[in-house]
Amino acid sequence: MKPRVRFAPSPTGPLHIGGARTALFNWLFARHHGGTFVLRIEDTDLERSTKEFEQSILDGMTWMGLTWDDELVYQTQRMPLYKDHVQKLLDEGKAYRCSCTPEELETKRKAALAAGQKPKYDGKCRKNPPPASTPAAIRFKAPEMGTTTFHDICRGTISFENSELDDLIIARSDGTPTYNFTVVVDDVTMKMTHIIRGDDHLNNTPRQVLLYQAFNYPIPEFAHLPMIYGPDRKKLSKRHGATSVFEYKDMGFLPSAMMNYLARLGWSSGDQEIFTIEELIEKFDLNQVGSTPAIFDLEKLRWVNSQHLAKYSVADLVNLTRPFLQQLGVALTDQTYAERAIASERERGKTLKELAEASAFYFRDEIVFDPTAAEKWLNPEGKKILTTLRDRLGTLNDWNVDVIKAIFDALGKDMGLKMVNLAQPVRVAMTGTTVSPGIYEVLAILGKERTLKRIARALA
């Protein structure tokens, strides 16, 4: 039987890195085995769920290329199904009404903690059911003895003592179902064969397994993915930088690079680091997913992105970089010139945004000088160099790297200057900074007219 898997985000925030990795692993598993990947929106938290967050999740998945099969499923449209399943457990004596107030439960929780005990429900209403007229939540009657065991593809056999599990609330007093209950009902009725999710859900699994057993439903296979930590080995959060997938899109990362990098957070295939999407689908195997936390490393992501950028033609790079240049107020009007300019910077720009920022000086009429660079290199000595260089370059009829290099070589010899002292004033005059590709190449790309204008501006 071909697998059916799902990604089930709550629209209470954007698609974050951990969720995107979970979605990716489900998608790769389905595509590798020719199965079905379903997207379910768990929107029962009516106070926090918004259509804006839902759309941002859909947009993030679309940007990454994580296409889903079947129609979108919304939990809020399945309330009658949950209600029927709650009633079934009540009718079979596998659930009971509980009228304990939140205040009572909090008092009991604090007392248990003070006594050094696990803060679990004491079963008051299980032993003494409240009157039918009393508002009440519904609790699942969990077994009090024995062990709940399940197999995890990534971790092997896992067991929990039932004495450690309390009677789970499956419906609140207002009738709304709870997460662990709706997940089981949804996964069974949607015929999910594998549940692939983060290991922060690991403690929920024995409770869900007990619900499967209570309904006499087949138990799917589980795979709990390792958590993603920041460089400080703590759970990834905003203090480590961007956590939303779309933030990385805005930073100029390619979707193929993001898929490649996220796939390698917890999964490996030999020593291979760079994968095409086709290779990821071909090689993905849940048995090769580890159990130790994965470390999110922005520098590694930038390197992976640079490897994917390297696969593009210069013409494609220009088109990919164009929106980021437009954000900088730069318009590309000459495709040939743009290709030469961006090609010169492709080794330095590891993201599309970096590439745009590094190459923007080629397209600006007014150069903004870095104050420190200008103070150091556009001093009287630097201006003397620029004046002499302007006069010599102005006589050239041919304009190419070899001719420009010959001018620099002669000038350095005549003025008794090392190349760094000769090149840096020119580099600042051309780019506004002290960092650029080789100065001969920069001048050759800029052309004679732009070069002389920039020298004149620097002298002024």
Secondary structure in CASP SS format (residue, H / E / C, confidence):
PFRMAT SS
TARGET T0000
AUTHOR 0000-0000-0000
METHOD secondary structure of the structure
MODEL  1
M C 1.00
K C 1.00
P C 1.00
R E 1.00
V E 1.00
R E 1.00
F E 1.00
A C 1.00
P C 1.00
S C 1.00
P C 1.00
T C 1.00
G C 1.00
P C 1.00
L C 1.00
H E 1.00
I H 1.00
G H 1.00
G H 1.00
A H 1.00
R H 1.00
T H 1.00
A H 1.00
L H 1.00
F H 1.00
N H 1.00
W H 1.00
L H 1.00
F H 1.00
A H 1.00
R H 1.00
H H 1.00
H H 1.00
G C 1.00
G C 1.00
T E 1.00
F E 1.00
V E 1.00
L E 1.00
R E 1.00
I E 1.00
E C 1.00
D C 1.00
T C 1.00
D C 1.00
L C 1.00
E C 1.00
R C 1.00
S C 1.00
T C 1.00
K H 1.00
E H 1.00
F H 1.00
E H 1.00
Q H 1.00
S H 1.00
I H 1.00
L H 1.00
D H 1.00
G H 1.00
M H 1.00
T H 1.00
W H 1.00
M H 1.00
G C 1.00
L C 1.00
T C 1.00
W C 1.00
D E 1.00
D E 1.00
E E 1.00
L E 1.00
V E 1.00
Y E 1.00
Q H 1.00
T H 1.00
Q H 1.00
R H 1.00
M H 1.00
P H 1.00
L H 1.00
Y H 1.00
K H 1.00
D H 1.00
H H 1.00
V H 1.00
Q H 1.00
K H 1.00
L H 1.00
L H 1.00
D H 1.00
E C 1.00
G C 1.00
K C 1.00
A E 1.00
Y E 1.00
R E 1.00
C E 1.00
S C 1.00
C C 1.00
T C 1.00
P H 1.00
E H 1.00
E H 1.00
L H 1.00
E H 1.00
T H 1.00
K H 1.00
R H 1.00
K H 1.00
A H 1.00
A H 1.00
L H 1.00
A H 1.00
A C 1.00
G C 1.00
Q C 1.00
K C 1.00
P C 1.00
K C 1.00
Y C 1.00
D C 1.00
G C 1.00
K H 1.00
C H 1.00
R H 1.00
K H 1.00
N C 1.00
P C 1.00
P C 1.00
P C 1.00
A C 1.00
S C 1.00
T C 1.00
P C 1.00
A C 1.00
A E 1.00
I E 1.00
R E 1.00
F E 1.00
K C 1.00
A C 1.00
P C 1.00
E C 1.00
M C 1.00
G C 1.00
T E 1.00
T E 1.00
T E 1.00
F E 1.00
H E 1.00
D E 1.00
I C 1.00
C C 1.00
R C 1.00
G E 1.00
T E 1.00
I E 1.00
S E 1.00
F E 1.00
E E 1.00
N H 1.00
S H 1.00
E H 1.00
L C 1.00
D C 1.00
D C 1.00
L C 1.00
I E 1.00
I E 1.00
A E 1.00
R C 1.00
S C 1.00
D C 1.00
G C 1.00
T C 1.00
P E 1.00
T C 1.00
Y H 1.00
N H 1.00
F H 1.00
T H 1.00
V H 1.00
V H 1.00
V H 1.00
D H 1.00
D H 1.00
V H 1.00
T H 1.00
M C 1.00
K C 1.00
M C 1.00
T C 1.00
H E 1.00
I E 1.00
I E 1.00
R E 1.00
G E 1.00
D H 1.00
D H 1.00
H H 1.00
L H 1.00
N H 1.00
N H 1.00
T H 1.00
P H 1.00
R H 1.00
Q H 1.00
V H 1.00
L H 1.00
L H 1.00
Y H 1.00
Q H 1.00
A H 1.00
F H 1.00
N C 1.00
Y C 1.00
P C 1.00
I C 1.00
P C 1.00
E E 1.00
F E 1.00
A E 1.00
H E 1.00
L E 1.00
P C 1.00
M C 1.00
I E 1.00
Y E 1.00
G C 1.00
P C 1.00
D C 1.00
R C 1.00
K C 1.00
K E 1.00
L C 1.00
S C 1.00
K H 1.00
R H 1.00
H H 1.00
G C 1.00
A C 1.00
T C 1.00
S E 1.00
V H 1.00
F H 1.00
E H 1.00
Y H 1.00
K H 1.00
D H 1.00
M C 1.00
G C 1.00
F C 1.00
L C 1.00
P H 1.00
S H 1.00
A H 1.00
M H 1.00
M H 1.00
N H 1.00
Y H 1.00
L H 1.00
A H 1.00
R C 1.00
L C 1.00
G C 1.00
W E 1.00
S C 1.00
S C 1.00
G C 1.00
D C 1.00
Q C 1.00
E C 1.00
I C 1.00
F C 1.00
T C 1.00
I H 1.00
E H 1.00
E H 1.00
L H 1.00
I H 1.00
E H 1.00
K H 1.00
F C 1.00
D C 1.00
L H 1.00
N H 1.00
Q H 1.00
V E 1.00
G C 1.00
S C 1.00
T C 1.00
P C 1.00
A E 1.00
I E 1.00
F C 1.00
D C 1.00
L H 1.00
E H 1.00
K H 1.00
L H 1.00
R H 1.00
W H 1.00
V H 1.00
N H 1.00
S H 1.00
Q H 1.00
H H 1.00
L H 1.00
A C 1.00
K C 1.00
Y C 1.00
S C 1.00
V H 1.00
A H 1.00
D H 1.00
L H 1.00
V H 1.00
N H 1.00
L H 1.00
T H 1.00
R H 1.00
P H 1.00
F H 1.00
L H 1.00
Q H 1.00
Q H 1.00
L C 1.00
G C 1.00
V C 1.00
A C 1.00
L C 1.00
T C 1.00
D C 1.00
Q H 1.00
T H 1.00
Y H 1.00
A H 1.00
E H 1.00
R H 1.00
A H 1.00
I H 1.00
A H 1.00
S H 1.00
E H 1.00
R C 1.00
E C 1.00
R C 1.00
G C 1.00
K C 1.00
T C 1.00
L H 1.00
K H 1.00
E H 1.00
L H 1.00
A H 1.00
E H 1.00
A H 1.00
S H 1.00
A H 1.00
F H 1.00
Y H 1.00
F H 1.00
R C 1.00
D C 1.00
E C 1.00
I C 1.00
V C 1.00
F C 1.00
D C 1.00
P H 1.00
T H 1.00
A H 1.00
A H 1.00
E H 1.00
K H 1.00
W H 1.00
L C 1.00
N C 1.00
P H 1.00
E H 1.00
G H 1.00
K H 1.00
K H 1.00
I H 1.00
L H 1.00
T H 1.00
T H 1.00
L H 1.00
R H 1.00
D H 1.00
R H 1.00
L H 1.00
G C 1.00
T C 1.00
L C 1.00
N C 1.00
D C 1.00
W C 1.00
N C 1.00
V H 1.00
D H 1.00
V H 1.00
I H 1.00
K H 1.00
A H 1.00
I H 1.00
F H 1.00
D H 1.00
A H 1.00
L H 1.00
G H 1.00
K H 1.00
D H 1.00
M H 1.00
G C 1.00
L C 1.00
K C 1.00
M H 1.00
V H 1.00
N H 1.00
L H 1.00
A H 1.00
Q H 1.00
P H 1.00
V H 1.00
R H 1.00
V H 1.00
A H 1.00
M H 1.00
T H 1.00
G C 1.00
T C 1.00
T C 1.00
V C 1.00
S C 1.00
P C 1.00
G C 1.00
I H 1.00
Y H 1.00
E H 1.00
V H 1.00
L H 1.00
A H 1.00
I H 1.00
L H 1.00
G H 1.00
K H 1.00
E H 1.00
R H 1.00
T H 1.00
L H 1.00
K H 1.00
R H 1.00
I H 1.00
A H 1.00
R H 1.00
A H 1.00
L H 1.00
A C 1.00
END
